Amino acid sequence: MAGMAAIPNSGKPKALIYAPAGRDALVAISLVNEAGATAVTAPDLPMFAALLDDDVAFGVLTEEAVRSSDLKPVAAWISAQPSWSDLPFIVLTTRGGGPERNPAAARLSEVLANVTFLERPFHATSFISIARTALRGRLRQYQARAQLEALSEGERRLQTALAAGRLGAWELELSSMRLSASDTCKAIFGRGADEKFAYDDLIASIHPDDRGLVQASLDLTIEIGRDYSVEHRTIWPDGSLHWAEMHAQLYADRYGSAKKLVGVSSDATARKTSEENLRRLNEGLEERVRERTGEVHAAHQSLLEQVAQRERAEEQLRHSQKMEAIGQLTGGVAHDFNNLLMVVLGNLELLGKHVTGDPKATRLVDGALQGARRGAALTQRLLAFARRQDLQVKPVDLAELVSGMNDLLRRSVGSSVSIETALAPALQPALADANQVELALLNLAVNARDAMPDGGALSISLREEQVAGGGDLNEGTYLVLSVADKGTGMDAETLKKAIDPFFSTKELGKGTGLGLSMIHGLAVQLNGALRLTSKPGLGTTAELWLPATERRPEQPAETDLPLAQSTSRLRILLVDDDTLIAMSSVEMLEDLGHDVVEANSGSQALEVIRSGGHFDVMITDYSMPGMTGAQLAQAVRAIRPALPIVLATGYADLPAGAEVNLPRLGKPYNQDQLVREFTRRSQVRRTCPSDRLANAELQDRQSQ
């Protein structure tokens, strides 16, 4: 879960529960655990108040348990929370409505402040949703605390540096001429830390002969924006004469108007005295004085550069966190959408067989199927952007791939766009996923077509390049697939944002803004790169750099898996925790003429296997609670080593180091894919040696 690093003492977030009714407590504990937190129960309200601390992610109470209780200890803890904290509470109530109908709720709202009421009876999903929302809010508070602590530490270091350099900090608001000065700055002008020191006091303390110089320097800084730097004599309240050195920079608003001066001051009395003495002794020693002045100026510039560097680092961190959050959200949504499309496509395909002879119904079903398939293509783009799609990395002949797509590309770009190809002969294969490269090439071709609304020429070329390393690519040989158009092109600002997710130059409804970001994500996963060059009016060139390999693409092997044979009736065990997906898959397999036994969890599937039932093949979902499809496959292998197993998954989000060498069936799938999958793989053999070599080669490139 995002933000876990901000949880105090690390570990799982903690939820505090006070629900005297036994059933309420058990339900709350179960749902809190499902929401991703660890449930901690309190036997009574005083203990609940005593257990409240900063490590608690949220609290759960029942209205009847606190309706007439003394909430002062809880209210006292809430009011004493630090500024970053606003602990959320969930109150289970039996009555709804406003304060006039439920005065107890109004009282709890005043006491608990950040409270959400959930009226019983409620659905478990509602509670989990509210709990996760509260948990996310609390994690953001932890992140805010960490950022405040980091800023405080940076401020402390800055103050330490100023103290070490004996520099006084000051700010001057130009609109009101309000002066803010540190204790060190006040001491430079002979004032105590508790004494008032306004701008008028500063001017009055300057030697009369130097006031014109100070004012002229200030006016010039405000007029042309140059750094403020001046040294002058000061007269302390006790009448003694001293020297002060002032350095500052002008801060302006976004319209260029001067707002304030921010700078440092130092006591130059000793330096000036020494300078005068040394001047009398030896005029040649003036160079040392200038060096000292340069050192002070360098220290000042160094401090300013450190502040600017910290601001740049914070901005980069915020951008990185934003992109990571978008990627996680996009990948999760796409995976769930794949499961929904699995149900839609499966049922529509079966429904289409029952409306044969009804032209209107057939047309409606076909339209729905086309829409669902477009949704499946969109999820692939989302997964590519999130870098979570399951890539089948193998040696791919890119020249053959481009040639094979010639007809599809011509139909996609239309008759007004001509396609010219330049494929260098005898090129090495690329280490890539053929399906994803085809999708990327089609996306680039469609983008080029849209950039040439009046028609034009589209150039597709393929060449080999050697990279010495040191940039965004590792050292080695790369295949460069280039798509160039002579369309409208992009300016430099648009080109910078071209691969950002959901950014599009097309009209509303004519583009998702995920095409180039998907291709970029694919290239990064394959340890390659996407490079774009463009100029307004001169067109755009997109280059997909993919690592080369010396191995040749393997030829499809003859298979003998009996599922595709219409004369063979097989017994199949289907395992999926989603009942809708399981129902749809069972219907598709039974429609192919096979006997299917359904299991909705790994443990249930093991019970069926252990019962002694005979199965010809098992199809299992990967992502299941309690036991993943990979763990189920390992357990089944121990019981039935010869049983063929196929793993169905929306994407391969497998733990690091997991060895799952099973045939994959990508969701959403249909009957044709089931037939092709089981025909293509002989007895659901494990991943062939060349597959493992391809994956090992990709991992070796990434480790470099």
C-alpha positions as CSV (number, residue, x, y, z in Angstrom):
1,M,0.0,0.0,0.0
2,A,1.3,3.5,-0.9
3,G,2.6,5.4,2.0
4,M,3.5,2.4,4.2
5,A,6.9,3.9,4.7
6,A,5.3,6.8,6.6
7,I,3.8,4.5,9.2
8,P,5.4,5.0,12.7
9,N,7.6,2.0,13.7
10,S,6.9,0.5,10.3
11,G,4.6,-2.5,10.0
12,K,0.9,-2.7,9.4
13,P,-1.4,0.2,10.3
14,K,-3.4,-0.2,13.5
15,A,-7.1,0.4,14.0
16,L,-8.6,0.8,17.5
17,I,-12.0,-0.7,18.1
18,Y,-14.5,-0.3,21.0
19,A,-17.6,-2.3,20.4
20,P,-19.1,-4.0,23.5
21,A,-21.5,-6.1,21.5
22,G,-19.7,-9.3,20.7
23,R,-21.0,-9.6,17.2
24,D,-20.2,-6.0,16.4
25,A,-16.7,-6.4,17.6
26,L,-16.1,-9.6,15.5
27,V,-17.6,-8.0,12.4
28,A,-15.5,-4.9,12.9
29,I,-12.3,-6.9,13.5
30,S,-12.9,-9.0,10.4
31,L,-13.6,-6.0,8.1
32,V,-10.8,-3.9,9.5
33,N,-8.3,-6.7,8.7
34,E,-9.8,-7.0,5.2
35,A,-9.3,-3.2,4.8
36,G,-5.6,-3.6,5.3
37,A,-5.2,-2.7,9.0
38,T,-4.5,-4.6,12.2
39,A,-7.5,-4.6,14.6
40,V,-6.8,-3.7,18.3
41,T,-9.9,-3.9,20.6
42,A,-10.5,-2.0,23.9
43,P,-12.6,-3.6,26.6
44,D,-14.0,-0.3,27.8
45,L,-14.0,3.4,26.8
46,P,-11.3,4.5,29.3
47,M,-9.0,1.9,27.9
48,F,-9.9,3.0,24.4
49,A,-8.9,6.6,25.4
50,A,-5.7,5.3,27.0
51,L,-4.7,3.3,23.8
52,L,-5.1,6.3,21.6
53,D,-1.7,7.5,20.2
54,D,-0.1,8.7,17.0
55,D,0.4,5.1,15.8
56,V,-3.4,4.5,15.5
57,A,-4.6,4.8,11.9
58,F,-8.3,5.2,12.7
59,G,-10.9,4.3,15.5
60,V,-14.1,2.3,15.3
61,L,-16.9,2.9,17.9
62,T,-20.6,1.9,18.2
63,E,-23.0,4.7,18.9
64,E,-24.8,2.9,21.7
65,A,-21.5,2.1,23.5
66,V,-20.6,5.8,23.9
67,R,-24.1,7.5,23.9
68,S,-24.1,8.1,27.6
69,S,-20.4,7.6,28.4
70,D,-17.9,10.2,29.5
71,L,-16.0,11.2,26.4
72,K,-13.8,13.8,28.1
73,P,-10.6,11.6,28.0
74,V,-11.1,11.0,24.2
75,A,-11.9,14.6,23.6
76,A,-8.8,15.7,25.5
77,W,-6.6,13.4,23.4
78,I,-8.2,14.7,20.2
79,S,-7.7,18.4,21.2
80,A,-4.1,17.7,22.1
81,Q,-3.2,16.2,18.7
82,P,-0.2,17.7,16.9
83,S,-0.9,20.1,14.0
84,W,-0.3,17.4,11.4
85,S,-2.7,14.9,13.0
86,D,-6.5,14.6,12.5
87,L,-7.4,11.0,13.6
88,P,-10.4,9.7,11.7
89,F,-13.2,7.8,13.5
90,I,-15.9,5.5,12.2
91,V,-19.1,5.3,14.3
92,L,-21.6,2.5,13.7
93,T,-25.0,4.0,14.3
94,T,-28.6,2.6,14.1
95,R,-30.3,5.8,13.2
96,G,-29.8,8.2,10.3
97,G,-30.9,11.7,9.6
98,G,-29.7,15.1,10.7
99,P,-28.8,16.4,14.2
100,E,-32.5,17.0,15.0
101,R,-33.3,13.3,14.5
102,N,-30.1,11.9,16.0
103,P,-28.7,14.3,18.7
104,A,-26.3,11.7,19.8
105,A,-24.6,11.8,16.4
106,A,-24.4,15.6,16.6
107,R,-22.7,15.2,20.0
108,L,-20.2,12.7,18.7
109,S,-19.5,14.9,15.7
110,E,-18.5,17.7,18.0
111,V,-16.3,15.5,20.2
112,L,-14.6,13.3,17.6
113,A,-14.3,16.0,14.9
114,N,-13.1,13.8,12.0
115,V,-15.9,11.2,12.1
116,T,-17.9,9.2,9.6
117,F,-21.2,7.6,10.5
118,L,-22.2,4.3,9.1
119,E,-25.8,3.3,9.6
120,R,-26.5,-0.4,10.3
121,P,-27.3,-2.7,8.8
122,F,-24.5,-2.0,6.3
123,H,-22.8,-3.9,3.5
124,A,-19.3,-5.1,4.2
125,T,-18.1,-3.3,1.1
126,S,-19.3,0.0,2.5
127,F,-17.4,-0.5,5.8
128,I,-14.2,-1.6,3.9
129,S,-14.5,1.4,1.6
130,I,-14.9,3.9,4.5
131,A,-12.1,2.2,6.4
132,R,-9.7,2.3,3.5
133,T,-10.6,6.0,2.9
134,A,-9.8,6.7,6.6
135,L,-6.6,4.7,6.3
136,R,-5.5,6.6,3.2
137,G,-6.2,9.9,4.9
138,R,-4.2,8.9,8.0
139,L,-1.2,7.7,5.8
140,R,-1.2,11.1,4.2
141,Q,-1.0,12.7,7.6
142,Y,2.0,10.5,8.4
143,Q,3.6,11.7,5.1
144,A,2.8,15.3,6.0
145,R,4.5,14.8,9.4
146,A,7.6,13.3,7.7
147,Q,7.8,16.2,5.3
148,L,7.4,18.7,8.2
149,E,10.2,17.0,10.0
150,A,12.4,17.1,6.9
151,L,11.7,20.8,6.5
152,S,12.4,21.5,10.1
153,E,15.7,19.6,9.9
154,G,16.6,21.6,6.8
155,E,15.8,24.9,8.7
156,R,17.9,23.7,11.6
157,R,20.8,23.1,9.4
158,L,20.4,26.5,7.7
159,Q,20.3,28.2,11.1
160,T,23.4,26.2,12.2
161,A,25.2,27.4,9.1
162,L,24.3,31.0,9.7
163,A,25.4,30.7,13.3
164,A,28.7,29.1,12.3
165,G,29.3,31.9,9.8
166,R,28.2,34.6,12.3
167,L,25.6,35.8,9.8
168,G,22.4,37.5,10.8
169,A,19.3,36.9,8.7
170,W,16.8,39.6,7.8
171,E,13.9,40.3,5.5
172,L,12.5,43.6,4.3
173,E,8.9,43.8,3.0
174,L,9.0,46.6,0.4
175,S,5.3,47.4,0.4
176,S,5.2,48.2,4.1
177,M,9.0,48.5,4.8
178,R,8.5,46.1,7.6
179,L,11.8,44.6,8.8
180,S,12.3,41.2,10.3
181,A,15.7,40.5,11.9
182,S,17.3,37.6,13.7
183,D,19.0,37.9,17.1
184,T,22.4,37.8,15.4
185,C,21.4,40.6,13.0
186,K,20.2,42.7,15.9
187,A,23.4,42.2,17.7
188,I,25.3,43.5,14.7
189,F,23.5,46.8,15.2
190,G,24.1,46.8,19.0
191,R,20.6,45.7,19.9
192,G,19.5,42.9,22.3
193,A,17.4,39.9,21.3
194,D,14.3,41.3,23.1
195,E,14.7,44.9,21.8
196,K,12.5,46.4,19.1
197,F,14.4,46.8,15.8
198,A,12.3,48.3,13.0
199,Y,13.4,49.7,9.6
200,D,13.4,53.2,11.0
201,D,15.7,52.0,13.8
202,L,18.0,50.5,11.2
203,I,18.2,53.8,9.2
204,A,18.7,55.8,12.3
205,S,21.6,53.6,13.3
206,I,23.5,54.1,10.0
207,H,26.2,56.8,10.1
208,P,24.8,60.0,8.5
209,D,27.6,60.0,5.9
210,D,26.7,56.5,4.7
211,R,22.8,56.8,4.6
212,G,22.9,58.1,1.0
213,L,25.0,55.1,-0.1
214,V,22.6,52.7,1.5
215,Q,19.5,54.3,0.1
216,A,21.1,54.5,-3.4
217,S,22.0,50.8,-3.3
218,L,18.5,49.9,-2.2
219,D,16.9,52.0,-5.0
220,L,19.2,50.4,-7.6
221,T,18.4,46.9,-6.4
222,I,14.6,47.5,-6.6
223,E,15.0,49.2,-10.0
224,I,17.1,46.7,-11.9
225,G,16.9,43.7,-9.7
226,R,20.6,43.2,-9.0
227,D,21.8,41.7,-5.7
228,Y,21.9,44.1,-2.8
229,S,25.4,44.4,-1.3
230,V,26.6,47.3,0.8
231,E,28.8,47.9,3.9
232,H,28.4,51.0,6.0
233,R,29.2,52.4,9.4
234,T,26.7,52.1,12.3
235,I,26.4,54.0,15.5
236,W,25.4,51.8,18.4
237,P,23.1,53.1,21.2
238,D,26.1,53.4,23.4
239,G,27.7,55.8,20.8
240,S,30.4,53.4,19.6
241,L,31.2,53.2,15.9
242,H,31.0,49.8,14.0
243,W,30.8,48.5,10.5
244,A,28.0,46.3,9.1
245,E,28.1,44.3,5.9
246,M,24.7,43.6,4.1
247,H,24.0,41.2,1.3
248,A,20.5,40.4,-0.1
249,Q,18.6,39.3,-3.2
250,L,15.4,40.7,-4.5
251,Y,12.3,38.5,-4.6
252,A,9.6,39.5,-7.2
253,D,6.1,38.2,-7.9
254,R,5.1,36.4,-11.1
255,Y,4.4,39.8,-12.7
256,G,8.0,41.0,-12.0
257,S,7.0,43.4,-9.2
258,A,9.5,43.7,-6.4
259,K,8.1,42.2,-3.2
260,K,10.9,41.9,-0.6
261,L,14.6,41.7,0.1
262,V,16.0,38.6,1.8
263,G,19.6,38.6,2.9
264,V,22.3,38.2,5.6
265,S,24.3,40.7,7.5
266,S,27.7,40.4,9.2
267,D,29.8,42.5,11.6
268,A,32.6,44.0,9.5
269,T,34.1,46.1,12.3
270,A,37.0,43.8,12.9
271,R,37.7,43.5,9.3
272,K,37.5,47.2,8.7
273,T,39.8,48.0,11.7
274,S,42.3,45.5,10.5
275,E,42.0,46.8,7.0
276,E,42.8,50.3,8.1
277,N,45.7,49.2,10.3
278,L,47.1,47.0,7.5
279,R,46.7,49.8,5.0
280,R,48.9,52.0,7.1
281,L,51.5,49.3,7.4
282,N,51.5,48.0,3.9
283,E,49.3,49.0,0.9
284,G,50.0,45.7,-0.7
285,L,48.0,43.8,2.0
286,E,44.7,45.2,0.5
287,E,44.5,42.1,-1.6
288,R,43.9,40.0,1.5
289,V,41.0,42.2,2.5
290,R,39.5,41.6,-0.9
291,E,39.9,37.9,-0.6
292,R,38.2,38.0,2.8
293,T,35.3,39.8,1.2
294,G,35.1,37.2,-1.5
295,E,35.0,34.4,1.0
296,V,32.1,36.0,2.8
297,H,30.3,36.5,-0.5
298,A,31.0,32.9,-1.5
299,A,29.6,31.7,1.8
300,H,26.4,33.7,1.1
301,Q,26.1,32.4,-2.5
302,S,26.7,28.8,-1.2
303,L,23.8,29.2,1.3
304,L,21.5,30.5,-1.5
305,E,22.5,27.6,-3.8
306,Q,21.8,25.1,-1.1
307,V,18.3,26.5,-0.6
308,A,17.7,26.4,-4.4
309,Q,19.0,22.9,-4.6
310,R,16.7,21.7,-1.8
311,E,13.7,23.3,-3.6
312,R,14.6,21.5,-6.8
313,A,15.0,18.2,-5.0
314,E,11.6,18.6,-3.3
315,E,9.9,19.4,-6.6
316,Q,11.5,16.2,-8.2
317,L,10.3,14.1,-5.3
318,R,6.7,15.5,-5.6
319,H,6.7,14.7,-9.3
320,S,8.1,11.2,-8.7
321,Q,5.5,10.5,-6.1
322,K,2.7,11.7,-8.3
323,M,3.8,9.5,-11.2
324,E,4.2,6.5,-9.0
325,A,0.7,7.0,-7.5
326,I,-0.8,7.4,-11.1
327,G,1.0,4.2,-12.2
328,Q,-0.3,2.2,-9.2
329,L,-3.8,3.5,-9.6
330,T,-3.8,2.9,-13.4
331,G,-2.5,-0.6,-13.1
332,G,-5.0,-1.7,-10.5
333,V,-8.0,-0.2,-12.4
334,A,-6.9,-1.9,-15.6
335,H,-6.5,-5.3,-13.9
336,D,-10.0,-5.1,-12.4
337,F,-11.4,-3.9,-15.7
338,N,-9.9,-6.9,-17.4
339,N,-11.8,-9.2,-15.1
340,L,-15.0,-7.3,-15.9
341,L,-14.4,-7.6,-19.6
342,M,-13.7,-11.3,-19.2
343,V,-17.3,-11.7,-18.0
344,V,-18.8,-9.4,-20.7
345,L,-16.9,-11.0,-23.6
346,G,-17.5,-14.5,-22.6
347,N,-21.3,-14.1,-22.2
348,L,-21.6,-12.1,-25.3
349,E,-19.8,-14.7,-27.4
350,L,-22.1,-17.4,-26.0
351,L,-25.2,-15.3,-26.5
352,G,-24.2,-14.7,-30.1
353,K,-24.6,-18.4,-30.8
354,H,-28.2,-18.4,-29.5
355,V,-29.4,-15.5,-31.7
356,T,-28.3,-16.9,-35.0
357,G,-31.0,-16.2,-37.6
358,D,-32.0,-12.9,-35.9
359,P,-30.1,-10.2,-37.9
360,K,-30.9,-7.4,-35.5
361,A,-29.9,-9.3,-32.4
362,T,-26.8,-10.6,-34.1
363,R,-25.9,-7.0,-35.1
364,L,-26.4,-5.8,-31.5
365,V,-24.3,-8.6,-30.1
366,D,-21.5,-7.9,-32.6
367,G,-21.6,-4.2,-31.7
368,A,-21.3,-5.0,-28.0
369,L,-18.4,-7.4,-28.7
370,Q,-16.6,-4.8,-30.7
371,G,-17.0,-2.3,-27.9
372,A,-15.8,-4.8,-25.3
373,R,-12.8,-5.6,-27.4
374,R,-12.0,-1.9,-27.7
375,G,-12.1,-1.8,-23.9
376,A,-9.7,-4.7,-23.7
377,A,-7.3,-2.9,-26.0
378,L,-7.6,0.2,-23.7
379,T,-6.7,-1.9,-20.6
380,Q,-3.6,-3.2,-22.4
381,R,-2.5,0.5,-22.9
382,L,-3.2,1.2,-19.2
383,L,-1.2,-1.8,-18.1
384,A,1.6,-0.8,-20.5
385,F,1.7,2.7,-18.9
386,A,1.7,1.2,-15.4
387,R,4.4,-1.3,-16.6
388,R,2.4,-4.3,-15.3
389,Q,1.4,-6.2,-18.4
390,D,2.6,-9.8,-18.8
391,L,5.3,-9.6,-21.5
392,Q,6.2,-12.8,-23.4
393,V,9.8,-11.9,-24.2
394,K,11.2,-13.8,-27.1
395,P,13.5,-13.3,-30.2
396,V,11.3,-11.4,-32.7
397,D,12.1,-10.8,-36.4
398,L,11.0,-7.2,-36.7
399,A,11.2,-7.1,-40.5
400,E,8.9,-10.0,-40.8
401,L,6.6,-8.4,-38.2
402,V,6.4,-5.2,-40.1
403,S,5.8,-7.0,-43.4
404,G,3.1,-9.1,-41.9
405,M,1.2,-6.0,-40.6
406,N,1.3,-4.2,-44.0
407,D,-2.4,-4.9,-44.8
408,L,-3.6,-4.0,-41.3
409,L,-1.6,-0.8,-41.4
410,R,-2.9,0.3,-44.8
411,R,-6.5,-0.3,-43.7
412,S,-5.9,1.6,-40.4
413,V,-4.4,4.7,-42.0
414,G,-6.9,4.9,-44.9
415,S,-6.4,5.5,-48.6
416,S,-5.3,9.1,-48.3
417,V,-2.0,8.1,-46.6
418,S,0.6,6.1,-48.4
419,I,3.0,3.8,-46.5
420,E,6.7,3.5,-47.5
421,T,8.9,0.9,-45.8
422,A,12.7,0.7,-45.7
423,L,13.8,-2.5,-43.9
424,A,17.5,-3.2,-43.8
425,P,18.3,-6.8,-44.8
426,A,19.9,-9.5,-42.5
427,L,19.1,-7.8,-39.2
428,Q,19.4,-9.6,-35.9
429,P,16.1,-10.4,-34.0
430,A,14.9,-8.1,-31.3
431,L,14.4,-9.3,-27.7
432,A,10.7,-8.2,-27.3
433,D,7.0,-9.2,-27.1
434,A,5.7,-9.5,-30.6
435,N,2.1,-8.7,-29.7
436,Q,3.0,-5.5,-27.8
437,V,5.4,-4.3,-30.5
438,E,2.5,-4.8,-33.0
439,L,0.2,-2.7,-30.8
440,A,2.9,0.0,-30.5
441,L,3.5,0.1,-34.3
442,L,-0.2,0.4,-34.9
443,N,-0.5,3.2,-32.4
444,L,2.3,5.1,-34.0
445,A,0.8,4.7,-37.4
446,V,-2.6,5.9,-36.3
447,N,-1.0,8.9,-34.6
448,A,0.9,9.7,-37.8
449,R,-2.4,9.5,-39.8
450,D,-4.1,11.9,-37.4
451,A,-1.3,14.3,-37.8
452,M,-1.9,14.4,-41.6
453,P,-5.7,15.1,-41.9
454,D,-5.2,16.0,-45.7
455,G,-3.2,12.8,-46.4
456,G,0.5,12.3,-47.0
457,A,3.3,9.8,-46.8
458,L,4.0,7.6,-43.8
459,S,7.6,6.1,-43.6
460,I,8.4,3.0,-41.6
461,S,12.0,1.9,-41.4
462,L,14.1,-0.6,-39.5
463,R,17.8,-0.4,-38.8
464,E,20.5,-1.7,-36.5
465,E,22.5,0.6,-34.1
466,Q,25.4,0.1,-31.7
467,V,25.2,1.9,-28.3
468,A,28.3,2.5,-26.2
469,G,26.3,3.0,-23.0
470,G,26.3,5.9,-20.6
471,G,22.9,7.3,-21.5
472,D,19.3,6.0,-21.2
473,L,20.4,2.7,-22.9
474,N,22.9,0.0,-21.9
475,E,25.8,-0.9,-24.1
476,G,24.9,-3.3,-26.9
477,T,23.2,-3.7,-30.2
478,Y,19.7,-2.3,-30.8
479,L,17.0,-2.6,-33.4
480,V,15.5,0.8,-34.2
481,L,11.9,0.8,-35.5
482,S,11.2,4.3,-36.9
483,V,7.8,5.8,-37.9
484,A,8.0,9.2,-39.5
485,D,5.3,11.5,-40.9
486,K,5.1,14.9,-42.6
487,G,2.2,16.2,-40.6
488,T,1.6,19.1,-38.3
489,G,4.4,18.3,-35.9
490,M,4.8,19.5,-32.3
491,D,6.6,22.4,-30.7
492,A,9.2,21.9,-27.9
493,E,6.7,22.4,-25.1
494,T,4.2,19.9,-26.5
495,L,7.0,17.4,-27.2
496,K,8.0,17.4,-23.5
497,K,4.5,16.3,-22.5
498,A,3.9,13.9,-25.3
499,I,4.5,10.7,-23.3
500,D,2.7,12.0,-20.2
501,P,-0.4,9.8,-19.3
502,F,-3.7,11.2,-20.6
503,F,-2.1,14.0,-22.5
504,S,-3.4,14.3,-26.0
505,T,-3.4,17.0,-28.8
506,K,-6.5,15.4,-30.3
507,E,-10.1,16.6,-30.0
508,L,-12.1,15.4,-27.0
509,G,-13.3,11.9,-27.5
510,K,-10.8,11.1,-30.3
511,G,-7.9,9.9,-28.1
512,T,-7.2,8.4,-24.7
513,G,-3.8,10.1,-24.3
514,L,-2.3,6.7,-23.4
515,G,-0.8,5.6,-26.8
516,L,2.7,7.1,-26.4
517,S,2.8,6.5,-22.7
518,M,2.0,2.8,-23.3
519,I,4.8,2.6,-25.9
520,H,7.2,4.4,-23.5
521,G,6.3,1.9,-20.7
522,L,6.8,-1.1,-23.1
523,A,10.2,0.2,-24.2
524,V,11.4,0.7,-20.6
525,Q,10.2,-2.8,-19.6
526,L,12.2,-4.3,-22.5
527,N,15.3,-2.2,-21.4
528,G,14.9,-0.1,-24.6
529,A,13.7,3.5,-25.2
530,L,11.2,5.6,-27.1
531,R,12.7,8.7,-28.7
532,L,10.6,11.5,-30.3
533,T,11.7,14.3,-32.6
534,S,9.3,16.8,-34.0
535,K,9.1,20.4,-35.4
536,P,5.9,22.4,-36.2
537,G,4.9,22.0,-39.8
538,L,7.8,19.5,-40.6
539,G,6.3,16.3,-39.0
540,T,7.3,13.9,-36.3
541,T,9.6,10.9,-36.1
542,A,9.1,8.2,-33.4
543,E,11.9,5.7,-32.8
544,L,11.3,2.5,-30.8
545,W,14.8,1.2,-29.6
546,L,14.7,-2.5,-28.7
547,P,17.7,-4.7,-27.6
548,A,19.0,-7.2,-30.2
549,T,19.7,-10.9,-29.6
550,E,21.8,-13.4,-31.6
551,R,19.3,-16.2,-31.2
552,R,16.8,-16.8,-33.9
553,P,13.0,-16.8,-33.4
554,E,11.7,-20.3,-32.6
555,Q,9.3,-22.0,-35.0
556,P,5.9,-23.0,-33.6
557,A,6.0,-26.6,-32.4
558,E,3.4,-29.2,-33.2
559,T,1.1,-29.8,-30.3
560,D,-1.1,-32.6,-29.2
561,L,-3.1,-31.2,-26.3
562,P,-6.6,-32.8,-26.8
563,L,-8.7,-29.7,-25.7
564,A,-9.0,-28.5,-29.3
565,Q,-10.2,-31.8,-30.6
566,S,-13.9,-31.7,-31.1
567,T,-14.2,-35.5,-30.9
568,S,-12.5,-35.6,-27.4
569,R,-14.7,-34.9,-24.3
570,L,-12.4,-33.8,-21.5
571,R,-12.9,-33.3,-17.8
572,I,-11.6,-29.8,-16.7
573,L,-11.1,-28.3,-13.2
574,L,-11.7,-24.5,-13.4
575,V,-10.5,-22.4,-10.4
576,D,-11.4,-18.7,-10.0
577,D,-12.4,-16.7,-6.9
578,D,-14.6,-14.4,-9.0
579,T,-18.0,-16.2,-9.4
580,L,-19.0,-14.2,-12.5
581,I,-15.7,-15.1,-14.3
582,A,-15.9,-18.7,-13.2
583,M,-19.5,-19.0,-14.5
584,S,-18.6,-17.4,-17.8
585,S,-15.6,-19.7,-18.3
586,V,-17.5,-22.8,-17.4
587,E,-20.2,-21.9,-19.9
588,M,-17.6,-21.4,-22.7
589,L,-15.8,-24.7,-21.9
590,E,-19.1,-26.7,-21.7
591,D,-20.2,-25.1,-25.0
592,L,-17.0,-26.6,-26.5
593,G,-18.3,-30.0,-25.3
594,H,-16.2,-30.6,-22.2
595,D,-17.2,-31.5,-18.6
596,V,-16.2,-28.8,-16.1
597,V,-15.9,-28.8,-12.3
598,E,-15.8,-25.3,-10.7
599,A,-13.8,-24.3,-7.6
600,N,-13.8,-20.8,-6.1
601,S,-10.6,-21.0,-4.1
602,G,-7.3,-22.8,-4.0
603,S,-8.3,-24.8,-0.9
604,Q,-11.5,-25.9,-2.5
605,A,-9.6,-27.0,-5.6
606,L,-7.2,-29.1,-3.5
607,E,-10.2,-30.8,-1.8
608,V,-11.6,-31.7,-5.2
609,I,-8.2,-33.1,-6.4
610,R,-7.7,-35.1,-3.2
611,S,-11.1,-36.6,-3.4
612,G,-9.8,-38.7,-6.3
613,G,-11.6,-37.2,-9.2
614,H,-9.9,-37.5,-12.6
615,F,-9.2,-34.4,-14.6
616,D,-7.5,-33.9,-17.9
617,V,-6.4,-30.3,-17.3
618,M,-6.7,-27.5,-14.6
619,I,-7.2,-23.8,-15.4
620,T,-6.6,-21.5,-12.4
621,D,-6.7,-17.8,-11.9
622,Y,-3.4,-16.4,-10.5
623,S,-4.6,-13.6,-8.1
624,M,-6.8,-15.3,-5.5
625,P,-7.0,-14.6,-1.7
626,G,-5.5,-17.1,0.6
627,M,-3.6,-19.1,-2.0
628,T,-2.4,-17.8,-5.4
629,G,-2.7,-19.7,-8.6
630,A,1.1,-20.4,-8.5
631,Q,0.9,-21.8,-5.0
632,L,-2.1,-23.9,-6.0
633,A,-0.1,-25.3,-9.0
634,Q,2.8,-26.3,-6.7
635,A,0.4,-28.1,-4.3
636,V,-1.3,-29.9,-7.2
637,R,2.0,-30.9,-8.7
638,A,2.8,-32.7,-5.4
639,I,-0.5,-34.7,-5.7
640,R,-0.9,-35.1,-9.5
641,P,2.5,-34.4,-11.2
642,A,1.2,-35.2,-14.7
643,L,-1.8,-33.0,-14.6
644,P,-1.6,-30.2,-17.2
645,I,-2.1,-26.7,-15.6
646,V,-2.8,-23.3,-17.3
647,L,-2.5,-20.0,-15.4
648,A,-5.1,-17.3,-16.2
649,T,-4.1,-13.8,-15.3
650,G,-4.7,-10.1,-16.2
651,Y,-1.0,-9.3,-15.6
652,A,2.0,-11.0,-14.1
653,D,2.4,-9.2,-10.8
654,L,4.5,-12.0,-9.3
655,P,6.7,-11.7,-6.2
656,A,10.4,-11.3,-6.7
657,G,12.2,-14.6,-7.2
658,A,9.0,-16.5,-7.9
659,E,9.4,-19.4,-10.4
660,V,6.1,-19.9,-12.2
661,N,6.9,-21.7,-15.5
662,L,3.3,-22.4,-16.5
663,P,1.4,-21.6,-19.7
664,R,-0.3,-18.3,-19.4
665,L,-3.9,-17.4,-20.6
666,G,-4.3,-13.7,-20.7
667,K,-7.6,-12.2,-19.5
668,P,-10.0,-11.4,-21.1
669,Y,-10.1,-14.5,-23.2
670,N,-12.7,-16.1,-25.5
671,Q,-13.5,-19.6,-26.9
672,D,-11.1,-19.2,-29.8
673,Q,-8.3,-18.3,-27.5
674,L,-9.0,-21.3,-25.3
675,V,-8.8,-23.5,-28.4
676,R,-5.7,-21.9,-29.7
677,E,-4.0,-21.9,-26.3
678,F,-4.5,-25.5,-25.7
679,T,-3.7,-26.5,-29.3
680,R,-0.5,-24.4,-29.2
681,R,0.9,-26.0,-26.1
682,S,1.7,-29.8,-26.1
683,Q,0.3,-31.3,-22.8
684,V,0.7,-27.8,-21.2
685,R,4.4,-28.2,-21.2
686,R,6.5,-25.9,-19.0
687,T,8.1,-22.8,-20.6
688,C,10.5,-24.0,-23.2
689,P,14.3,-23.4,-22.7
690,S,14.4,-20.6,-25.3
691,D,11.7,-18.7,-23.2
692,R,13.8,-19.0,-20.1
693,L,16.9,-17.8,-22.0
694,A,15.0,-14.8,-23.4
695,N,13.8,-13.8,-20.0
696,A,17.3,-14.3,-18.5
697,E,18.9,-12.2,-21.3
698,L,16.4,-9.4,-20.6
699,Q,17.1,-9.5,-16.8
700,D,20.9,-9.5,-17.5
701,R,20.5,-6.3,-19.7
702,Q,18.4,-4.7,-16.9
703,S,20.9,-5.6,-14.2
704,Q,23.6,-3.8,-16.3
